[in-house]
Amino acid sequence: MQLRYRFRLYPDAAQRTALAQAFGCARVVFNDGLRARQTARENGEKYISDADLSKMVITQAKGTPQRAWLGEVSAVVLQQALADLNTAYRNFFNSITGKRAGRKVAPPRFWSRKDNRQAIRFTRNARFKILDSGRLRLPKIGDVAVRWSRDLPSEPSSVTVIKDAAGRYFASFVVRTAEDETLPAVESQVGIDLGLTHFAVFSDGTKVTAPKFLRRAARKLKRLQRDLSRKTKGSNRRKKAVIAVAKAHAKVADTRRDWQHKLSTAIIRDNQAVYVEDLAVVGLGRTRLARSVHDAGWTSFTAMLQYKAARYGRTFGRVDRFFPSTRMCSDCGRVNDKMALNVRSWDCPCGSHHDRDVNAAINIKAAGRAGFIDRGAQVRPGAIPAPRSETVTHQNAARATRSVTGIADLQGGEDVKRSRCPGSLCPGPPR
């Protein structure tokens, strides 16, 4: 299994300048290659092969006065930038021909120098090296200080140097592990119902309160964004304000990621099989609950569960999104009428009393064990813009909270389930 380990880098001033030059050269090569293929297509010429494109925008370009400075950076960086372009084209062609599963992929577009994220990649051909002193030696950049939080399980095959919007540098190593990391087998299995008031409700009745990291930081983000709007465009103070906003958002994202890693690891460690519902996150992100949906981070959480289950020998399954987990009685199997979001408990004609979320989690577990798994069907809902109330930060949304595990419920019992309308979103709130 291939794993990725990311560590913080601390380059000095000269190394930051060299990295900025490498970022720029990689961007120029990518854009030159994309422009060459677009021009060939507009002129009715044949598709430029990968080898001919590399010769055109790298080898021959270095001999011209306009691109002579490409020789000042590692050639592997330029080759990997062109490899990213080739991969983007292959994904686009496979998507439109049906060879690639999932949502449709757009054709590659030009990289901008104003992008919040810049990255370059070094492979083994670049001969990067981890020194005994703990520094990372990168060709034509130097020995960069690294903050190691753990040891790598094997020799890395590549390293990607990333600069994010907050101005932080990271080294992302790709390693291949052959060790048997299968955890001891356990008997317990769990179904998970994801929501907003409670981030996760387990089939055994356990409820995990939604931390709402973005909501908790709303007051600070509002102040920083207000300060940014008052700065003159192009000024140094505006640049500093942009970095301050980016750092605040990065702290929210890092806190959410750390919390999800801990929760997903605990779930995989304690259960032999994990079943979740395949929620239509893209569609729900266009509704009035858009901010809350994106703050929850369901997609990243389920992705963590999936790869950790594969790594540690557990079973993971996604139940079809149209399975009526909420309306079905977990005792008799009767499918009742649709319920409004404010209905948190209900009674079945068979005499059973159900908590809405716990009943859904029990049904998800039963459906996963029965093999009612999503087969990859894609639903492309129509474009519904999010209301203005969900695209701005309100003062009332920034009410103080005591702790992650003790956050009060959203006003009005805000919670979410998937849309039941095949092919498009329901006109009302998601059911």
Helices and strands as residue ranges (DSSP letters): E 2-10, H 13-42, H 50-54, I 55-59, H 60-62, G 68-72, H 75-97, E 118-123, G 124-126, E 129-130, E 136-138, E 142-147, E 158-163, E 169-176, E 189-194, E 198-202, E 207-209, H 213-216, H 218-229, H 236-270, E 273-277, H 281-284, H 290-296, H 298-311, E 315-319, E 345-347, E 353-355, H 356-370, G 388-390, G 396-398
